[in-house]
Amino acid sequence: IRTAFVPSHDGWQIFSSDYSQVELRVLAHITGDKNLQEDFKNGEDIHASTARRIFHLGPDAEIDRNMRRRAKAVNFGIVYGISAFGLSEDLSITRKEALEYINKYFETYPQVKIFLDGLVEHAKEQGYVTTMFGRRRPVPELKSANFMQRSFGERVAMNSPIQGTAADIIKIAMIRVDRRLREEGLSSRLILQVHDELLVETAVSELEQVKKILSEEMRQAAKLKVELEIDMHSGNSWFEAK
């Protein structure tokens, strides 16, 4: 499907720039967990680093694809308030194994557990949670008499400040990139935002300027304790720009 999205002018390209693991970087910042922040600051593959920590492997140990896949599922599962049952379904492992992974994760990154539990308690008291930029997400489900609804509310309370902050960041970046393109009098234009990705229809002669603008504005969209990183690619279609 991505091959169908092509520039409207001959000699132009689609330029794609997307945040690298923005939700996990927000999690590292917002929880203040030193181990998680250290993993990002060391510039390691965060999923491999998490695998080393939760599987108690040495710094030189080889991380195979399966270990990294499991660590990645745990990393993102925690952000979404995943249960042991949910993780066991995702990884096709027993619920006991999944619970062990989750417990190991929280032992490794203790401030994450404290922070997430605090979000749920705050939401129960206040009826809402907020993003880093103050945007509110009401969580009325926490007062439901239905267990499934309450469980959903707990996941929302844990996830919304993180995912919501990531959404705020990409919107701020989008506004700043569009403003810079106009201020610098470029023909290139921002055409789409998808999740944590911005797409620019770019004149080839302006490619380096567009790259500079995206790099500066996306990286500076928020001040976090770990740097925002981006991946950039260009091509003759959206498919080639990935």
Contacts in CASP RR format, 6 or more apart in sequence:
PFRMAT RR
TARGET T0000
AUTHOR 0000-0000-0000
METHOD contacts of the structure
MODEL  1
IRTAFVPSHDGWQIFSSDYSQVELRVLAHITGDKNLQEDFKNGEDIHAST
ARRIFHLGPDAEIDRNMRRRAKAVNFGIVYGISAFGLSEDLSITRKEALE
YINKYFETYPQVKIFLDGLVEHAKEQGYVTTMFGRRRPVPELKSANFMQR
SFGERVAMNSPIQGTAADIIKIAMIRVDRRLREEGLSSRLILQVHDELLV
ETAVSELEQVKKILSEEMRQAAKLKVELEIDMHSGNSWFEAK
2 237 0 8 1.000
2 238 0 8 1.000
2 239 0 8 1.000
2 242 0 8 1.000
3 237 0 8 1.000
3 238 0 8 1.000
3 239 0 8 1.000
4 237 0 8 1.000
5 14 0 8 1.000
5 237 0 8 1.000
5 238 0 8 1.000
5 239 0 8 1.000
6 14 0 8 1.000
6 236 0 8 1.000
6 237 0 8 1.000
6 238 0 8 1.000
7 13 0 8 1.000
7 14 0 8 1.000
7 201 0 8 1.000
7 202 0 8 1.000
7 236 0 8 1.000
8 201 0 8 1.000
9 201 0 8 1.000
9 203 0 8 1.000
11 203 0 8 1.000
11 204 0 8 1.000
12 201 0 8 1.000
12 202 0 8 1.000
12 203 0 8 1.000
12 204 0 8 1.000
13 201 0 8 1.000
13 202 0 8 1.000
13 204 0 8 1.000
13 207 0 8 1.000
13 234 0 8 1.000
13 235 0 8 1.000
13 236 0 8 1.000
13 241 0 8 1.000
14 199 0 8 1.000
14 200 0 8 1.000
14 201 0 8 1.000
14 202 0 8 1.000
14 234 0 8 1.000
14 235 0 8 1.000
14 236 0 8 1.000
14 237 0 8 1.000
14 238 0 8 1.000
14 240 0 8 1.000
14 241 0 8 1.000
15 188 0 8 1.000
15 199 0 8 1.000
15 200 0 8 1.000
15 201 0 8 1.000
15 202 0 8 1.000
15 207 0 8 1.000
15 210 0 8 1.000
15 211 0 8 1.000
15 214 0 8 1.000
15 232 0 8 1.000
15 233 0 8 1.000
15 234 0 8 1.000
15 235 0 8 1.000
15 241 0 8 1.000
16 197 0 8 1.000
16 198 0 8 1.000
16 199 0 8 1.000
16 232 0 8 1.000
16 233 0 8 1.000
16 234 0 8 1.000
16 238 0 8 1.000
16 241 0 8 1.000
16 242 0 8 1.000
17 197 0 8 1.000
17 198 0 8 1.000
17 200 0 8 1.000
17 214 0 8 1.000
17 215 0 8 1.000
17 218 0 8 1.000
17 230 0 8 1.000
17 231 0 8 1.000
17 232 0 8 1.000
18 195 0 8 1.000
18 196 0 8 1.000
18 197 0 8 1.000
18 198 0 8 1.000
18 230 0 8 1.000
18 231 0 8 1.000
19 25 0 8 1.000
19 166 0 8 1.000
19 169 0 8 1.000
19 170 0 8 1.000
19 196 0 8 1.000
19 197 0 8 1.000
19 218 0 8 1.000
19 228 0 8 1.000
19 229 0 8 1.000
19 230 0 8 1.000
20 229 0 8 1.000
20 230 0 8 1.000
20 231 0 8 1.000
21 46 0 8 1.000
21 229 0 8 1.000
22 166 0 8 1.000
22 169 0 8 1.000
22 170 0 8 1.000
22 196 0 8 1.000
22 228 0 8 1.000
23 76 0 8 1.000
23 79 0 8 1.000
23 162 0 8 1.000
23 163 0 8 1.000
23 166 0 8 1.000
24 36 0 8 1.000
24 40 0 8 1.000
24 46 0 8 1.000
24 75 0 8 1.000
24 76 0 8 1.000
24 79 0 8 1.000
25 40 0 8 1.000
25 224 0 8 1.000
25 226 0 8 1.000
25 227 0 8 1.000
25 228 0 8 1.000
25 229 0 8 1.000
26 132 0 8 1.000
26 162 0 8 1.000
26 165 0 8 1.000
26 166 0 8 1.000
26 169 0 8 1.000
26 224 0 8 1.000
27 33 0 8 1.000
27 36 0 8 1.000
27 78 0 8 1.000
27 79 0 8 1.000
27 112 0 8 1.000
27 162 0 8 1.000
28 36 0 8 1.000
28 37 0 8 1.000
28 39 0 8 1.000
28 40 0 8 1.000
28 224 0 8 1.000
28 225 0 8 1.000
28 226 0 8 1.000
29 37 0 8 1.000
29 132 0 8 1.000
29 224 0 8 1.000
29 225 0 8 1.000
29 226 0 8 1.000
30 115 0 8 1.000
30 132 0 8 1.000
30 161 0 8 1.000
30 162 0 8 1.000
30 165 0 8 1.000
31 109 0 8 1.000
31 111 0 8 1.000
31 112 0 8 1.000
31 114 0 8 1.000
31 115 0 8 1.000
31 116 0 8 1.000
32 111 0 8 1.000
32 115 0 8 1.000
32 225 0 8 1.000
33 109 0 8 1.000
33 110 0 8 1.000
33 111 0 8 1.000
33 112 0 8 1.000
33 115 0 8 1.000
34 111 0 8 1.000
35 53 0 8 1.000
35 108 0 8 1.000
35 109 0 8 1.000
36 109 0 8 1.000
36 111 0 8 1.000
36 112 0 8 1.000
37 225 0 8 1.000
37 226 0 8 1.000
39 46 0 8 1.000
39 49 0 8 1.000
39 50 0 8 1.000
39 53 0 8 1.000
40 46 0 8 1.000
40 226 0 8 1.000
40 227 0 8 1.000
41 226 0 8 1.000
42 49 0 8 1.000
45 68 0 8 1.000
46 75 0 8 1.000
47 68 0 8 1.000
47 71 0 8 1.000
47 72 0 8 1.000
47 75 0 8 1.000
48 63 0 8 1.000
48 67 0 8 1.000
48 68 0 8 1.000
48 71 0 8 1.000
50 71 0 8 1.000
50 72 0 8 1.000
50 74 0 8 1.000
50 75 0 8 1.000
50 105 0 8 1.000
50 108 0 8 1.000
51 57 0 8 1.000
51 63 0 8 1.000
51 67 0 8 1.000
51 68 0 8 1.000
51 70 0 8 1.000
51 71 0 8 1.000
52 58 0 8 1.000
52 59 0 8 1.000
52 61 0 8 1.000
52 63 0 8 1.000
53 104 0 8 1.000
53 108 0 8 1.000
54 71 0 8 1.000
54 74 0 8 1.000
54 101 0 8 1.000
54 104 0 8 1.000
54 105 0 8 1.000
54 108 0 8 1.000
55 67 0 8 1.000
55 71 0 8 1.000
55 104 0 8 1.000
57 63 0 8 1.000
63 71 0 8 1.000
69 91 0 8 1.000
70 91 0 8 1.000
70 101 0 8 1.000
73 87 0 8 1.000
73 90 0 8 1.000
73 91 0 8 1.000
74 87 0 8 1.000
74 101 0 8 1.000
74 102 0 8 1.000
74 105 0 8 1.000
75 105 0 8 1.000
77 87 0 8 1.000
77 90 0 8 1.000
78 102 0 8 1.000
78 105 0 8 1.000
78 112 0 8 1.000
78 116 0 8 1.000
79 159 0 8 1.000
79 162 0 8 1.000
79 163 0 8 1.000
80 155 0 8 1.000
80 158 0 8 1.000
80 159 0 8 1.000
80 163 0 8 1.000
81 116 0 8 1.000
81 154 0 8 1.000
81 155 0 8 1.000
81 158 0 8 1.000
81 159 0 8 1.000
82 90 0 8 1.000
82 102 0 8 1.000
82 155 0 8 1.000
83 151 0 8 1.000
84 95 0 8 1.000
84 96 0 8 1.000
84 98 0 8 1.000
84 99 0 8 1.000
84 102 0 8 1.000
85 95 0 8 1.000
85 98 0 8 1.000
86 98 0 8 1.000
87 93 0 8 1.000
87 98 0 8 1.000
87 101 0 8 1.000
87 102 0 8 1.000
88 94 0 8 1.000
88 95 0 8 1.000
88 97 0 8 1.000
88 98 0 8 1.000
91 97 0 8 1.000
91 98 0 8 1.000
105 112 0 8 1.000
106 112 0 8 1.000
106 113 0 8 1.000
116 158 0 8 1.000
119 129 0 8 1.000
119 157 0 8 1.000
119 158 0 8 1.000
119 161 0 8 1.000
120 142 0 8 1.000
120 154 0 8 1.000
120 157 0 8 1.000
120 158 0 8 1.000
122 129 0 8 1.000
122 157 0 8 1.000
123 129 0 8 1.000
123 139 0 8 1.000
123 142 0 8 1.000
123 153 0 8 1.000
123 157 0 8 1.000
124 142 0 8 1.000
127 138 0 8 1.000
127 139 0 8 1.000
127 140 0 8 1.000
127 142 0 8 1.000
127 143 0 8 1.000
128 136 0 8 1.000
128 137 0 8 1.000
128 138 0 8 1.000
128 139 0 8 1.000
129 136 0 8 1.000
129 137 0 8 1.000
129 139 0 8 1.000
129 156 0 8 1.000
129 157 0 8 1.000
129 160 0 8 1.000
129 161 0 8 1.000
130 136 0 8 1.000
130 137 0 8 1.000
130 161 0 8 1.000
131 137 0 8 1.000
131 160 0 8 1.000
131 161 0 8 1.000
131 164 0 8 1.000
131 165 0 8 1.000
131 167 0 8 1.000
131 168 0 8 1.000
132 161 0 8 1.000
132 165 0 8 1.000
132 168 0 8 1.000
132 222 0 8 1.000
133 165 0 8 1.000
133 168 0 8 1.000
135 164 0 8 1.000
135 168 0 8 1.000
137 156 0 8 1.000
137 160 0 8 1.000
137 161 0 8 1.000
137 164 0 8 1.000
139 153 0 8 1.000
139 156 0 8 1.000
139 157 0 8 1.000
139 160 0 8 1.000
141 149 0 8 1.000
141 150 0 8 1.000
141 152 0 8 1.000
141 153 0 8 1.000
141 156 0 8 1.000
142 150 0 8 1.000
142 153 0 8 1.000
142 154 0 8 1.000
142 157 0 8 1.000
143 150 0 8 1.000
144 150 0 8 1.000
165 222 0 8 1.000
166 196 0 8 1.000
168 222 0 8 1.000
169 221 0 8 1.000
169 222 0 8 1.000
169 228 0 8 1.000
170 193 0 8 1.000
170 195 0 8 1.000
170 196 0 8 1.000
170 198 0 8 1.000
170 221 0 8 1.000
171 193 0 8 1.000
172 221 0 8 1.000
172 222 0 8 1.000
173 198 0 8 1.000
173 217 0 8 1.000
173 218 0 8 1.000
173 221 0 8 1.000
174 190 0 8 1.000
174 193 0 8 1.000
174 198 0 8 1.000
176 217 0 8 1.000
176 220 0 8 1.000
176 221 0 8 1.000
177 190 0 8 1.000
177 198 0 8 1.000
177 200 0 8 1.000
177 213 0 8 1.000
177 214 0 8 1.000
177 217 0 8 1.000
177 218 0 8 1.000
178 189 0 8 1.000
178 190 0 8 1.000
180 213 0 8 1.000
180 216 0 8 1.000
180 217 0 8 1.000
181 188 0 8 1.000
181 189 0 8 1.000
181 190 0 8 1.000
181 200 0 8 1.000
181 210 0 8 1.000
181 213 0 8 1.000
184 209 0 8 1.000
184 213 0 8 1.000
186 203 0 8 1.000
186 206 0 8 1.000
186 209 0 8 1.000
186 210 0 8 1.000
187 203 0 8 1.000
187 206 0 8 1.000
188 200 0 8 1.000
188 201 0 8 1.000
188 202 0 8 1.000
188 203 0 8 1.000
188 206 0 8 1.000
188 209 0 8 1.000
188 210 0 8 1.000
189 200 0 8 1.000
189 201 0 8 1.000
190 198 0 8 1.000
190 199 0 8 1.000
190 200 0 8 1.000
191 199 0 8 1.000
191 200 0 8 1.000
191 201 0 8 1.000
192 198 0 8 1.000
192 199 0 8 1.000
193 199 0 8 1.000
198 214 0 8 1.000
198 218 0 8 1.000
199 238 0 8 1.000
199 241 0 8 1.000
200 210 0 8 1.000
200 214 0 8 1.000
202 210 0 8 1.000
202 234 0 8 1.000
207 234 0 8 1.000
211 232 0 8 1.000
214 230 0 8 1.000
214 232 0 8 1.000
215 230 0 8 1.000
215 232 0 8 1.000
218 228 0 8 1.000
218 230 0 8 1.000
219 227 0 8 1.000
219 228 0 8 1.000
219 229 0 8 1.000
219 230 0 8 1.000
221 228 0 8 1.000
222 228 0 8 1.000
233 240 0 8 1.000
233 241 0 8 1.000
233 242 0 8 1.000
234 240 0 8 1.000
234 241 0 8 1.000
235 241 0 8 1.000
END
